Amino acid sequence: MTRIQASDTLIPRQVFEVPAQSEGDKKARARSNSSTDTSSQESGVKLKKQIGLLDGVAIIVGVIVGAGIFVSPKGVLMYSGSIGQSLIVWVLCGVLSMVGALCYAELGTMIPKSGGDYAYIGTAFGPLPAFLYLWVALLILVPTGNAITALTFAQYLLKPFWPSCEAPIVAVQLLAAAMICVLTVINCYNVKWVTRVTDIFTGTKVVALMVIVGAGVWYLADGNTEHWDQPFSGGLKEPGFIALAFYSGLFSYSGWNYLNFVTEELKDPYRNLPRAICISMPVVTVIYMVTNVAYFSVLSTDEILSSDAVAVTFGDKMLGFLSWIMPFAVACSTFGSLNGAIFASSRLFFVGARNGHLPAAISLININCLTPVPSLIFLCIITLMLLFIKDTYVLINYVSYVEALFTLVSVSGLLWLRYKQPKTERPIRVSLSLPIIYLIVCLFLVIASCSQSPTEVGVGTVIILSGIPIYYLTIHNPVQWMADTSQAINMWCSKFFICMPNQDKFD
């Protein structure tokens, strides 16, 4: 077995090249390049390309189709005011997500590195903006989303045992924690296991949605069309409400960029990344549309707005003694979604650590399984901590604004790189109109949300800006005791998890 030398890296290789680097960044990279052992270089320890086209489609569909379409379509209806306007918002959210995904396809094939937005922002704008994205993802975007998904899974899996009331919070938290640990173990052990779980549960949730669609079609065919007499009655036209309706819809589509997080593990990414996007996004949009038509056909506007889980209310009304299928379907959906989210988001922290923006131990790869075990364990611990915080759900209010803001920054990077690096090879080059349209819409959503949700916007902005002093204290000019502590943790993780630094080269 390859030995880990005492001089192993404190801050491993960079993920992307940054034109102008601070002295602290240069020193960090110098330590990385000088400390990698020769025998380690020959071993070629790196992430394996094991994700094919169908696996990529399953990851995108599996992550996007989480609990949202089962639990909370009422958010779009609430801010749209009518079922007709609500359906238009769902379609436009799908189109907007498709446009964004195509822009990311250009970025992902031009910059074929894992990390998604983090790698793209870093390439375009340098290390500080990239770190701020990583900082927000670490505090809000990733662990909060995973914790909410796990709690949703537990609540609906336990629903049949407490049909008339809420399950005890301790039981929900413990089951959610067990789920996170099980999925973390699967992700640590084998990437093939991860893709198989994703494939199976993606199929399960699509079948459950087809059950909803089938019941809705049968209900409509029986002549129950009263909900469609005045589909646009009561529609809300204020820009602020339109923005919030789009936020709710886009939240249900969130996850379309997760395949970009694992580009280094995708087989033939220049072909399979855009293909997976072009297959999965129309599929998701059509599924969401027909599912909402089924909801609106069976349930009244008041029933949808008063329901905490629309699919469960639908099942109670249409499926009779088989109504238990809906809570089970929500549980399966969230299980598969969280599996894909853990797989993809752990690569974000892995890449951040490899670039010196997180402790170097998080960038280590297990030499037997070739998976980033420390990164997965790190993500698991943070998510478990959030499970037992009373106000975890409050954090989700800040996710949409922060995601929209950094997606705007990433797509701005596409335009900036078109100007800054016009001769760089781009296997996919989208029409210039697409990123411009996407930028305009995102800018509208960010500005409009300031008037309707000033508190969420203010808190989200403060969290983003709080990363600036952290960057200068820990990355730009780190103190010696922090470097020594990072080195000690790195050595311990190398031995305990049987890991080595990534040996792939990123020029």
N, C-alpha and C positions, 0 to 999 in steps of 0.2 A: 504493500500500500504506500502511496506517495506520502512523504512526510511534509508537514507544514513547518516551515522554518520560523524562528523567532523574529525574523526581520520582515515577515509578511506584511502586506500592504495595509496602510492606515486608510488611505482614500484611493480606491482602485481607478481603473481607466475611465476616461471621459466618454460620455455617450455621444456628444456632439461637439463640433469645433466651434469655438466662439472667437470672433475676430479680435476683440479687445478684452484681455483678461486682467484681473487685478493681480497684485503681487501674491496675495493669499492663495488665489486660484492656481497661479503658476507653481507656487511651492507645493501645493497639494498634489498637483499632477506629477511634479518631479519626484515626490516621495513615492507615488504610485509606480511610476515607471522603473525606478531604481530598486524597488523592493521585491519585485516579482521573481521568484526563484526559477532558474533555468529548467530544472526538472518539471516544474509546474507548467511551463510553457509547452514542453513537449507532450504533456498529457492531454492537452486540448480539451479541458473541462469547459463546457459551454452548454447553453440551452439547445435542445435538439429540435429540428423542424419535423413536427409530428402532426400538425393540423392541416387537414385537407380542405377542399372546397366545401363539401357538405358539413364538415365539422365547423367551418367558419360561419356558414349560414345558420347552423344550429346555435352557435354562440350568440350571434346577433339577435336572432328571433327569441332565443331562450332568455337573454338578459332583458330585452325590451318588454316582452310579454311577461311581466311579473304580476304582482297583485293589483296593479293599477286598473286594468280593464275589468277585473272582477269586483273590485272594491269601491272605486271612487270615480266613475264617470260623471257623478253629480257635480264635480267641480267645474267642468266645462259648461254643463247645463245651468248651474247657478249664476255664472257670470255672462252667459249668452242670453238667457232669458226665454229662449224658445228652442224647441227640438230641431226646427229647420236650421236656425243659425248655429246651433250646437253641432249639427252634422257638417256644416260648412267649415267650422273651426277644426273638426277632426280631420277632414280631408286636407285642409291647408297646412295643418301641423305635420301631416304625413309628407306632403310635398316639400315643406320647408326642411324637414329632417332629411329627406332624400337629397335636396340641394346641398345641405351641410355635409352629408355623407360623401357626396361626389367631390366636394372640395377637399375633404379629408383623404379621399382616395388619391388625389394628386399629391397631397403632402406626404401620405404614407408610402407612395412609390418613389417619390423624390428623396425622402428621408426614411429609408427602410430600417428603422430602429424601433424597438419597443419603447413604450412610455407615452405614446399618443401626444396629447397637447403639451406635455412637459418637454418632449424632444423638439416639437415644432416651434414652441415659443422660445426655447433656448437657442435654436439655430437662427431664428429670425431676429430676436431682440436681446440675446445675451443671458447670462446666468441669473441675474437678480429677478427679472420677471418670471423666469422658469421656476426659481425657488419659491416665489410667492404662490404660483399655482400649486406646487408640491405642498407648501405649507397649508393652504386652504383644503387641499385634498386630504391631507393628514388629519386635520382638525374636524372638518365638516363632511366633505363630499363622500368619501369612501366609507369610513367606519360607521357614520350615522346612517347612511343608506343601507348598509349591511345589517346593522342592528335593528332597524325598523323592519326590514324584510324578514329577519329571523323571528322577531316578535309576532309579526303577522302570521307566519307559518305556524307558530305554536298556538296562537289564539284560535285559528281555524281548524287545526288538527284536534284540539281539545273541545271544540264546539259541540260535537255529538254527545259528549259526556256531561256537559252543562248546557242543555238546550234552551233553558228558560232564563239564564243569567250569564254573567261574565265568569270565565274561569278564574280561579285564584291567581293573583299576580305572580306569586312565588312559583307556582307550577308552570306558568307561561315563561317566566324568565329562565327556569332550569331547563325546560325543554328546548328553548331557543339556544341556550348555551351549549347543550348537548349537540344540537344540529350544527352549530358553528364548528365545534371541535371535530365532529365526524367528517364534515366537508374539508376541513383543514388537513386532516390526516390523509384523505383521498388525494387532495392536491399535492401534498408532500410526497406521496408514494409514487404516483404514475400519472403522466399527462394523458395517456390513453384511457385510464379510468375516468378522468375528468370529462373527456369528450364523450365517452359512452353514457355517463350519467346525464350530461347535457342533452345528448340525442334522445334518450329515453323520455326525459321529463318534458322536453320541448314537444315531442309527439303527444304526450299525455295532455298537456295544456291545450294544444290545438284541437284534440278530440273533444275536450270539455267545452271549448268555445263552439265547436260544431254542434254539440248537443243544444246549447243555447240558441244558436241560429236555427236549427231544425225545429225546435219548439216554437220559436217566433214565427217562422214561415207557416207552420201548421195553424197557429193562432190567427195570422192574417188571412190565410186561405179560407178559414171558417167564417170570414166576413166581419171580423173585429177591427174595423179601420177608424173608429171614432177619434183616436188620438192624432190622426193625420188630417183632420178636417181643416184646421188652421195652424199649420206647422210653424209659421213665423209670428204668431201672435205673442206679444209681450217681449219681443227682442230688445236687447240693450245695445245702444249705439255709442255710448260714451267711450272715448279712447282708453281710459283707465280700465274699464270693465272688459273691453276687448283684449287688452294686454293680459289681464288676469286669466281670462278664458284660454288664451294661448299658452300661458304658463302652465295651467292645469293639463292641457292637451300635450304639450311638449314634455311635461314630466312623465306622462305615460309612454312617450316615445324615447325617453332617455335611455342610453345604452347603445345607440347606433354607432358610437365611436369606440366601443370596447375592443373590437378586433384590432384596431390600431395600436392598442396597448401591447399586443403579443405578436407584432409583425415578425420578429426574429424567429418565432417558432412556427410560422406559417409557411407551408410548402409553396414555392414559386409565388412569392407575394406580389410580384408585378402583374400577374394574371389573376390570382385567386382573391386578392383583396378587393379590387373593383367588382369582380364577378359576384362575390359573396354579398357585397353591398347592393348591387343592382337586382339580385334575386330576393334578398330578404326584406328590403324596405317596401316594395310594392306588396309583398305577401302580408306584411304586418298591417299596412294601411288598409288593405281590403278586409282583413280579419277584423280590425277595429271598426270599420264602417258597418259591416253586416251585423256585428255583435250589437252595436249601438242601435241599429234599426230594430233588432229583436227586442232590446230593452224598452225602447220607446213605444213599440207596438203593444207590449203586454202590460207595462207599468205606466201609470199616470205620472205627470210631472211632480205632483205632491208626493207620490210614493217613492220616487227616485230621490228627491231632495231630503226626505225624512229617513232614508235608509243609510246605515253605516256600511253595508255591504250589499251592493245592488244585485250581484249574482245570487247571493243567498236568498234575498227577497224574491227574486225571479224564480228560483228553484222551489221555494215554499208555495208559490202560486201555481206553477206549471207542472212540477214533477211529482207531486204527491208523496207517496212513501219512498220515492227515490230522491227526495230533496237533500238527503245527506251527501249526495254526489257533489254538490256545489262547494260546501266547506272543504271536502276532500280535494276537489279540483284546485281551490285556492291554495291549499297546503302544498300540493304537487307543483303548482306554478311557482310559488315562492321558493321552494326547495331547489328547483332547477335554475331559477334566476339567480339565487344566491351562490350556487355552485359556479356559474359562469362569472359572476361578479368577483368572487374571491380569486378565481384563476387569473382574471385580467388585471384587477387592481393590485394584486401582489407584485406584478411585474412593474407597475409604476414605481413603487417604493424600492424595488430591486434596482431599477435604472437610476433613480435618484441617488441611492447610496453609491452606485458604481461611479456616478459623476461627482461624488464628494459632498453632496448636499444632505446626506443622512449618515449616521454611523456606518463605517465600512463593513461591519459584520452583516448588515442587511443585504449586501451585494454578493454574499458567498453562495456557492452552488454545491449541493450534495454530490459527491463523486460517484455514488452508486445509482441514484435515481435521476441525476441531472435535473433537479428542480431547485428553485431558490427557497430552501427550507427555512432559513432564518427570517426572510421577508414574510413568508406565510405565517410563521409563529408570531412575529411582530404584529401583523395585521390582526391575527386572532386575539391577541391580548388586548389591543386597543378596543376592538369590537366588543369583547366580553365586558370590559370596564363600562362601556356606554350602555350595555343592557341593564345595568343595575343603577343607572342614574334616573331619578324620578322624572325629570323633564326632558328626556331624550327626544320626544316627539316635537318639542319646541324647535330644536335645531333644524328640522326638516324644512321649516319656513324660510330658511336662508339659502337653501340649496339651489332653487330655481334661479334666483338673481345671480348668485356667484357663478353658476354654470353658464348662464347666458353671457355674462361678462367675459369669462375666459374663452368661451367659444368664439366670441367676437374678436378677442385678441388673436386667437389662433388663425382665424380666417384673414384677419388683417395681415398676419405674417405671410400668408400665401401671396397677397398682393405685393407686400414689401419685398419678398424674395423674387417675384417676377421682375421687379425693378432692379434689385440689388444683384441678383445672380441670373441674368437673362439667358446665359449659355449653359447653365446646369441642365443635365439630362433629366427630362420629365417623361417617363413612360406613359403617363396620362396627363393631358393638358386640357382642363375644362374651359369652357367659354368664359371669358372675362366677366360676362354679365352675371353668371351664377354667384361668385363670391361677392359681387357688388350688391346684388339683390339680398343675399343673406345678411350682409353687413347692415343694410338699411333696416331690415326687419328686426334684427337683434338690437340695433340702436334704438329703434322705436320701443321695443319691449323693455329695455333697460331704463330709458327715460320715463316712459309711462308708469312703470312700477314705482318710481320715486314719489309720485303724487298719491298713489293708492296705498302703498305699503312703505311709508317713510322709515318706520322703525326697523323693519327687516333689512331694508337697503342700508340704513345707517350702521346697524350692527355688523352686517356682512362686510361693509367697507372697512370698518374698524378692525375686524379680524384679518382682512387682507393686509392692511397697512402695518399691523402688529408684526408681520413677518420681516419687515425691513430691519429693525434693530436686531432681531434674531439672526438674520443673514450676516450682518456686519460683526456681530459678537462671536458667531460660531463658524462662519465660512470664510469671510473676507480676511479677518485677522484673528484667528482663534488663539485662546490662551493655552499655555503649555499643558496645564493639568487636564484640560479637556481633551487634548490630543493624546496624552498618555492614557486617559481613561478609555478613549475610543480604541486605542491599540490593545489594551488589556481585554476589553470585551470582544474584540475581533479575534484574538488568539483563543479565548475560551470557546467561542462559538465554532471556530475552525476545528477544535479538538472534539467538542461535545457532539456537534452535528455531522462530523466527518465531512467537512466542506473545504472548498478551495475558492480563490477568486476566479471570476470568469476569464477564460483565456482567449475568447474571440477578439479580433482586432476591429477597431472602429476608427477609420481614417477619414 
